[in-house]
Each structure stands twice: as C-alpha cells, then as structure tokens.
C-alpha cells in the first residue's frame, strides 16, 4: 500500500524521506521518495487462496479503465498464522490529506475500518488486473525458492573456535546486502559475521607468516641517524621469495599497512624458541629510507656474514572486533539495558500514558530499538503496546512511533540566541524538525561545505540544554577533534551573544566540552609540564602506533588551565562553573603547590623533578573530576567503551550525537549508542567515504568470498536509517567554496539536492582572493584556457603527457614522480607570481595513494622546493576527509596505461572534488579513461563514454571491476570547458 507524502514536508520541517531502489549493479540504494509504503506479506505454507475470473458486474464497474480481464483473489490465514507487516509506524506527514489521519491517528478509511483493522483481518480479497489463468500460474508457492537464512546458527556471542568452524564450513559467494531482516537472529548473524570475516582471515595469515623464518642483514645506525627516539636503532633487510609473496599477496598488503610489528630473532632457522624480540616498523616506501641504508650494498661472495634468522609477527586487533560483536549481540532480546539512565529518559510524546511504569517504558524503548535496527518498520512493537502495568493483559495498537522534543528550551531568548547559528532561511524548519523527532532519532545530511558540523553542533547543544549531558562521537580521531572544537566554539559564541547587555547574575556559562583520550593523557600532561611548547607531539613514540592525542579540550588542557600553565589559554570568565570551582580548589591545595609552580613556569622542570613530584594517582583523580563535571564528552566509539568513559556513558549521558555517521559501521554505532533507544542525532554525507571494509572483494584460492557479508558491512547507520524511511534534515546552502567550485559535484554527485551558494561564496570577497590570483596566473601563463564565467571560479586540470605510473609490487599502491614534479613546479610558480603574498601554508596536496604521498614528501625535500617548507605534509584523500584548505592540488598518479585505479570510486572522487575553498587543481592524465568526446572518431562514439570497465584497488586495496562514469564525466566537462592545461 502506498500513501502520498505532502509536497511541502521538507520546507515544513518534517524532513525528506527515502525508499530503496535498485541502482548500481542491482544493489539497492536509498532514493528520495514522495510516498510511504506499507508491505503486507503472507506466511508461506500458512494460507489458503483461490484465483477466479471477476464475473461480478457490480465489481467490474468499479474499474472502468481496465484494459484486460480482471481476477479476484481470496486469501485466508490458517489458524495460528499472521501476516508480516513492513513499514508500519514510520513517521508520516501530509497535512490536509485524509491519509494523515489514516496513518497517524488510525481514523477510519472505509466505514469504520481503520488501517489496523485491515492489517489484522484474517481474510483478504484482491482485484488484480490480470487474467485468472495467468495469475494462477504466477501465484504458486511451489515456484518460490526455499526461504533464505544465513548458515551461521543462532549463537553469536564471542567464541573464536565456533566462528572459525562456521566460516570454514560455509564458504561460498558473497551475499547480497540486507536492508531488512526477518528476525533478530538474521540481523545478528549478518552483522557479527561481517565483522568477524573481515579480520579473521588476516589473523590466520599472520599466524602462518609468524611460522616462517627469514634470513636478515642488520644495519645499525649511528648516534645522529636514529630512526626515532634516543636509543640506537637498526634496519633489518630481508628478502621475501616470490613464492611467499604470491601465497600471501592479499593478506600481506593489509598487514603491512599498519607498519608496526614485532620481530623475533632466532639463532638458527630450525630453532623453536626465539632468542629475543624487538619492536619494529616497516619501511614500506623507498622514499622513507634513512641515511644508513643509502650506502648499503649486498655482501660479496667471499665475504663472511653473520646469519640472523627472524620471524615477523603481525597482530591484527581482535579487541576492536570483539567490541563490535558484543555491541551487535546486545540488541538481542533478553539482554541487559546498556544505559542506566534509560529509566529516567526524556518523555515520549504522542503515546498513551495511563499508568505505564518506568519498567514498562524501558521495555518499550528496548523493543523499539530492536525493531528499528531490523529495518522493516515497527508493527511488531506498536501492535502490542501495554499502557498499563505488566500484570494487565490489555494491549493497544499505536498508530506511529513516539516523538521526543530535542529542543524543549523554555528560555525563548536563549533559543533565539542558539538559532542565530543557523541560516535565517533554515531556522523555522530546523526548530520544527528537532522539536518532533520520532524515537528521538535525528538524521542530518549535507554535501561538503554546507555547514554540517556547525548545524550538528547547534542541535547537540540544544539537545544538551533540553536533556542534560551528551556523548558526542565520530568514526575517526580527526573528525572527533573537529566536532569537539566546533561544539566549544559555538557554545562560546552562544554564551557571548546571550550574555550581552545582561547583568552578571543572569549570565549563562559555556559547556564543558571534554575531548577524551585513554592512557596517553598522563604521559601528555607530564610532557607539557616538561616543555609547554610540545603541544603537537606530546605522546610520540616512534616504535608504537602514532598517537591521536591532541591538546585542545583534552583533560590535560583543562587541568593545565586550572594550573595556569603557559601551554594553554587562560580560563575565560564564562567557562563552566565546575572548571572554575576546580581551579579554586587546586589553588588552595597545599599538596599541589609545586605542581602549580612548574605548570606556571615559576620553577623549571628540572627543579620540580629533583624534588617531590605529585603522584600519578593524584593527577588521574583530577582528570576524573574534570570528566565527571563534563557537559559533553567527545570520543571515538572505541574509546567510549574504554574504562575511562564507559561509566560516564552509562550513568551520565542522556543523549548521543555522531558526526561523519556515513563513515561509521553499524556495530560501531551500537557500541556507542547502546540498546535503550536514547535520543541520538546522526549527521554525515552518504556520498562521501563509506565504512572501511578490508576484505570487501577479496577471494580465497578457490574463488570463495573472504567476507560473505562484506556488502552489509559497507552500509552505514545513517544510510541504513535513510533506507528504512526515517525523515532526514538536509542542508542546502553551500557556505565554503567560491561560486562555481561546487558545480562539478552538484552536477554529477548531488543532482537531487536543490542547493544554492551562500553570501560567503562571492569570489569578490577577500577570503577568495587567492582563488582570483590563481585564475589570473593560469590565464596569463596558459592563454589557451577559457576564463571561468564572470563571478565564478572553476577547477583546472593539468594533463601530464607521457608521465609514468609506478605500482609497488607488494602494496600495489601507485605513485607518479612526473606528476608530482609538475604539481610542485606549478605551486612554486604560482606563489612566485604573487610576490609571495600567497603563503605555501594556504595550499595542500592530496592524492589517492599512500605511495604517491611519500613520493611527494621525498621530492619536496629537494633544495628547489625549500620555499614550500611551510606547506603542510601531503595527505591521502581518505585521510583528508572532513578537512579543508584554501587551495587543493590533487595529484591522481594514474595514467592511461595504468588505468584509473581507485580514482573511479565515486566516494573518493567526491572527497577529492570538495576539500577546497578557493581553488582546485587536478594533476593527472586526462585520457586515463580513454579519449574524450570530440576526439574519438570525430564524436561519433560519444554515446559510449564511460562504459569501459577497469580493474581497481580500493582504499583498503580490495580488487574490483568498475566503470568510470563520474570520473569520465568530470574529465569531459573540464575538456569541454577548455579548462585543461597540456604539459
């Protein structure tokens, strides 16, 4: 059954809805819809039915436009069976249309029959526009394939032996991704196995590799040539055989990405026990080779060398996998509630209150949460709601899910001050959307440069003002840092605006935003006491995985502020009352005198270290006090489950907010959000990078899929809830890029978004002067280019004829020195043309490939490019998501001979096309997907554009065959617009 949605639902603040449609290679994709669909499925083997020609003249007259014979189908349910209903209870809006009353209030549709009456009847009659003999042939249960079920049993809790046996005994092709699940077991099986199968094959390979013995030559560094740290380091040079590389080709590519491993030394190849083990990291790219290896030569045949045998021990992180598996299993019936505040959660609007006990409401919330993640609607929960005590047998069928007001702020002046952070044209629909959130779940999507993180921060602060402490998260450390900084900045701006012209007693305070980290916090604190200037590298260790610690808003940041350290700004009068109180208590604590003095610089670190130092337990107790006082805690999902933050999440958090939710896995969200349907806002862009799946297209030697559920793992929670049909709040104004620079993305990636450029996008603004400079530079140097249309800027493509693409034999990562040199020379020439008014720090180089990133950094060290020293290090496209720069230079590295590689990935391409503010320069091979438009047979084959298939390796080096439709369209547009420089 389809019901029409209102034509103004997005403008009215209800949001936009999606439905699933088959698009890419038959895969389903959420697509904007103007209808709400409810599907009714009859149970197989539990119905009786008849198919007859429609001979009743009275009924036939109801269908005067029928063009062929009609049939009447009668279906009856056998005793004990019932229909399955999908799509029931989802939010719906169509003001002024009868359907709104049918779905939202269960008003009668025909006579006194409501939608529920229709769904719960035992006998159904259908008039079908098809002859009866054809219909009898088509409607035949015997022709249906057997009911599908995943072959992974009903036990899914963590058990490696059981998992290994299930994987071993159930090899085969990759399953189609599921957007709906028939039951909890199917959902749990699919998501658990999608995580286990993604990493378990690497564990087996790592164990087998650790059994190998390799002959190694060691080169020891001199004191001034250390690879890092104070201790002398060595390089172990080993030779990997072709047989080894062929056998472990796929897993080795993934294992060495981490770079860090343990090297075990053996006296003899046949020894069972190793003599010692050493921390090590792989020099995966020749550009990183340190000075002692540059003069290395193999031993001569008459030279005596000491034989050293080593084993390589990689350690895939199963703790992360276990966290995700546990989170998925927590959504099964009978599991304990994850959030202890669920009994005191915000009230659910628009449902019968009666004498419902908190325990009943908790069970309702958990049932709704379990039904939500199955993706098929809420019929199973809403049809059996109990408004009275648990002892009452009476049930009520609810028409739709409960709502939660996430902006229930009584102070109108405060609300107005908060809304000043939202564009005037969006304020009414923003307030309406977040004031009536079905299940307390908000979804926000936006293209790059539309102010998504700012809008999410406003919603989060409003939710915090309404509900209390909020747990904020994102899938990566960079994204969490950005989210935390934006939350604090907007809270500060809001407070300044609200407090203006008010008496001090009426002032409000900034939220205490804490960016949470794990064990490295104490180490960073000590390091900054030692040297307050080492804010960017306070936890570095060259023999461990790079730390993600950042000073801003960390517990160290706030504690140093309380201690009046030189490493952080002074405390603001409008900062949190709790942090001011802590500072006063620290000032009065005689045991902390020496700590205050070293932090403020009154005494040196040496003087402090030579005397009585404050015990680590005392410092960590102060950290805990800061955390307990926090209004908003920001961590990754993994950190939210650590010993430092799990208790805060369970006992204090009253709501959750997630940025970059389209880049997060569903198990990651489950581990953060829990199972009690607490209010949650997800924001992201499903057109940018999806969740990473290592084994997406990998196969074993027999051609079986390594991860049979890999496609399920690629569906993010944001995209999943879109596919379910939950309303989405969309941002539609480009705020960052100069006018014209979003046009490629708008045309080829966001054609369904009716977006405009904001006032800050005018190219005449000082903020975009650098864009005008680069346009002037290229037109003067390359007069064959067309100028960008008046009032706009456009990207430029630099074609490098005859450049060579090198593919690393082990990692398969690509690099192109020729293109790198062309790009650096272009940057050098551009900066020189502005009399160095433009600074190198205003430009960033990004590239799809890690190997090319290292080549860029190597070539930048040449004396010729010394003036570019202040330019930030090059980044891969995936690592630069969520970041931006005035000018972006994207070096593709690929050529026509190498093929387009992973640059065909539309998500990667979208990120590449959207990181700039004022200018985008693409350096590569314009013919990488073949000759363009009018160059191929005088235009006679233009209809064939983009149909060629290319073998590519994705971000995680998985192999697949793809078409380069969007990439080729971008190239064709730049070619047609004469924005290509031929080098």
Residue, then its C-alpha position, 0 to 999 in steps of 0.5 A: x500500500x502506498x500513501x502520498x507524502x505532502x509536497x511541502x514536508x521538507x520546507x515544513x520541517x518534517x524532513x525528506x524521506x527515502x525508499x530503496x531502489x535498485x541502482x548500481x549493479x542491482x544493489x539497492x540504494x536509498x532514493x528520495x521518495x514522495x510516498x510511504x509504503x506499507x508491505x503486507x506479506x503472507x506466511x508461506x505454507x500458512x494460507x489458503x487462496x483461490x484465483x477466479x475470473x471477476x464475473x461480478x458486474x457490480x465489481x467490474x464497474x468499479x474499474x472502468x479503465x481496465x484494459x484486460x480481464x480482471x481476477x479476484x483473489x481470496x486469501x485466508x490465514x490458517x489458524x495460528x498464522x499472521x501476516x508480516x507487516x513492513x513499514x508500519x509506524x514510520x513517521x508520516x506527514x501530509x497535512x490536509x490529506x485524509x491519509x494523515x489521519x489514516x496513518x497517524x491517528x488510525x481514523x477510519x478509511x472505509x466505514x469504520x475500518x481503520x488501517x489496523x483493522x485491515x492489517x489484522x483481518x484474517x481474510x483478504x480479497x484482491x482485484x488484480x488486473x490480470x487474467x485468472x489463468x495467468x495469475x494462477x500460474x504466477x501465484x504458486x508457492x511451489x515456484x518460490x525458492x526455499x526461504x533464505x537464512x544465513x548458515x551461521x546458527x543462532x549463537x553469536x556471542x564471542x567464541x573464536x573456535x565456533x566462528x572459525x568452524x562456521x566460516x570454514x564450513x560455509x564458504x561460498x559467494x558473497x551475499x547480497x546486502x540486507x536492508x531488512x531482516x526477518x528476525x533478530x537472529x538474521x540481523x545478528x548473524x549478518x552483522x557479527x559475521x561481517x565483522x568477524x570475516x573481515x579480520x579473521x582471515x588476516x589473523x590466520x595469515x599472520x599466524x602462518x607468516x609468524x611460522x616462517x623464518x627469514x634470513x636478515x642483514x642488520x644495519x645499525x645506525x649511528x648516534x645522529x641517524x636514529x630512526x626515532x627516539x634516543x636509543x640506537x636503532x637498526x634496519x633489518x633487510x630481508x628478502x621475501x621469495x616470490x613464492x611467499x609473496x604470491x601465497x600471501x599477496x592479499x593478506x600481506x598488503x593489509x598487514x603491512x599497512x599498519x607498519x608496526x610489528x614485532x620481530x623475533x630473532x632466532x639463532x638458527x632457522x630450525x630453532x623453536x624458541x626465539x632468542x629475543x624480540x624487538x619492536x619494529x616498523x616497516x619501511x614500506x616506501x623507498x622514499x622513507x629510507x634513512x641515511x644508513x641504508x643509502x650506502x648499503x650494498x649486498x655482501x660479496x661472495x667471499x665475504x663472511x656474514x653473520x646469519x640472523x634468522x627472524x620471524x615477523x609477527x603481525x597482530x591484527x586487533x581482535x579487541x576492536x572486533x570483539x567490541x563490535x560483536x558484543x555491541x551487535x549481540x546486545x540488541x538481542x532480546x533478553x539482554x541487559x539495558x546498556x544505559x542506566x539512565x534509560x529509566x529516567x529518559x526524556x518523555x515520549x510524546x504522542x503515546x498513551x500514558x495511563x499508568x505505564x511504569x518506568x519498567x514498562x517504558x524501558x521495555x518499550x524503548x528496548x523493543x523499539x530499538x530492536x525493531x528499528x535496527x531490523x529495518x522493516x518498520x515497527x508493527x511488531x512493537x506498536x501492535x502490542x503496546x501495554x499502557x498499563x502495568x505488566x500484570x494487565x493483559x490489555x494491549x493497544x495498537x499505536x498508530x506511529x512511533x513516539x516523538x521526543x522534543x530535542x529542543x524543549x528550551x523554555x528560555x525563548x531568548x536563549x533559543x533565539x540566541x542558539x538559532x542565530x547559528x543557523x541560516x535565517x532561511x533554515x531556522x523555522x524548519x530546523x526548530x520544527x524538525x528537532x522539536x518532533x523527532x520520532x524515537x528521538x532519532x535525528x538524521x542530518x545530511x549535507x554535501x561538503x561545505x554546507x555547514x554540517x558540523x556547525x548545524x550538528x553542533x547547534x542541535x547537540x547543544x540544544x539537545x544538551x540544554x533540553x536533556x542534560x549531558x551528551x556523548x558526542x562521537x565520530x568514526x575517526x580521531x580527526x573528525x572527533x577533534x573537529x566536532x569537539x572544537x566546533x561544539x566549544x566554539x559555538x557554545x562560546x559564541x552562544x554564551x557571548x551573544x546571550x550574555x550581552x547587555x545582561x547583568x552578571x547574575x543572569x549570565x549563562x556559562x559555556x559547556x564543558x566540552x571534554x575531548x577524551x583520550x585513554x592512557x596517553x593523557x598522563x604521559x601528555x600532561x607530564x610532557x607539557x609540564x616538561x616543555x609547554x611548547x610540545x603541544x603537537x607531539x606530546x605522546x610520540x613514540x616512534x616504535x608504537x602506533x602514532x598517537x591521536x592525542x591532541x591538546x585542545x579540550x583534552x583533560x590535560x588542557x583543562x587541568x593545565x588551565x586550572x594550573x595556569x600553565x603557559x601551554x594553554x589559554x587562560x580560563x575565560x570568565x564564562x567557562x563552566x562553573x565546575x572548571x572554575x570551582x576546580x581551579x579554586x580548589x587546586x589553588x588552595x591545595x597545599x599538596x599541589x603547590x609545586x605542581x602549580x609552580x612548574x605548570x606556571x613556569x615559576x620553577x623549571x622542570x628540572x627543579x620540580x623533578x629533583x624534588x617531590x613530584x605529585x603522584x600519578x594517582x593524584x593527577x588521574x583523580x583530577x582528570x576524573x573530576x574534570x570528566x565527571x563535571x563534563x557537559x559533553x564528552x567527545x570520543x571515538x566509539x572505541x574509546x567510549x567503551x574504554x574504562x575511562x568513559x564507559x561509566x560516564x556513558x552509562x550513568x551520565x549521558x542522556x543523549x548521543x550525537x555522531x558526526x561523519x555517521x556515513x563513515x561509521x559501521x553499524x556495530x560501531x554505532x551500537x557500541x556507542x549508542x547502546x540498546x535503550x533507544x536514547x535520543x541520538x542525532x546522526x549527521x554525515x554525507x552518504x556520498x562521501x567515504x563509506x565504512x572501511x571494509x578490508x576484505x570487501x572483494x577479496x577471494x580465497x584460492x578457490x574463488x570463495x568470498x573472504x567476507x560473505x557479508x562484506x556488502x552489509x558491512x559497507x552500509x552505514x547507520x545513517x544510510x541504513x536509517x535513510x533506507x528504512x524511511x526515517x525523515x532526514x534534515x538536509x542542508x542546502x546552502x553551500x557556505x565554503x567554496x567560491x561560486x562555481x567550485x561546487x558545480x562539478x559535484x552538484x552536477x554529477x554527485x548531488x543532482x537531487x539536492x536543490x542547493x544554492x551558494x551562500x553570501x560567503x561564496x562571492x569570489x569578490x570577497x577577500x577570503x577568495x582572493x587567492x582563488x582570483x590570483x590563481x585564475x589570473x596566473x593560469x590565464x596569463x601563463x596558459x592563454x589557451x584556457x577559457x576564463x571561468x564565467x564572470x563571478x565564478x571560479x572553476x577547477x583546472x586540470x593539468x594533463x601530464x603527457x607521457x608521465x609514468x605510473x609506478x605500482x609497488x609490487x607488494x602494496x600495489x599502491x601507485x605513485x607518479x614522480x612526473x606528476x608530482x614534479x609538475x604539481x610542485x613546479x606549478x605551486x612554486x610558480x604560482x606563489x612566485x607570481x604573487x610576490x609571495x603574498x600567497x603563503x605555501x601554508x594556504x595550499x595542500x596536496x592530496x592524492x589517492x595513494x599512500x605511495x604517491x604521498x611519500x613520493x611527494x614528501x621525498x621530492x619536496x625535500x629537494x633544495x628547489x622546493x625549500x620555499x614550500x617548507x611551510x606547506x603542510x605534509x601531503x595527505x591521502x584523500x581518505x585521510x583528508x576527509x572532513x578537512x579543508x584548505x584554501x587551495x587543493x592540488x590533487x595529484x591522481x598518479x594514474x595514467x592511461x596505461x595504468x588505468x584509473x585505479x581507485x580514482x573511479x570510486x565515486x566516494x573518493x572522487x567526491x572527497x577529492x572534488x570538495x576539500x577546497x575553498x578557493x581553488x582546485x587543481x587536478x594533476x593527472x592524465x586526462x585520457x586515463x579513461x580513454x579519449x574524450x568526446x570530440x576526439x574519438x572518431x570525430x564524436x561519433x562514439x560519444x554515446x559510449x563514454x564511460x562504459x569501459x570497465x577497469x580493474x581497481x584497488x580500493x582504499x583498503x586495496x580490495x580488487x574490483x571491476x568498475x566503470x568510470x562514469x563520474x570520473x569520465x564525466x568530470x574529465x569531459x566537462x573540464x575538456x569541454x570547458x577548455x579548462x585543461x592545461x597540456x604539459 
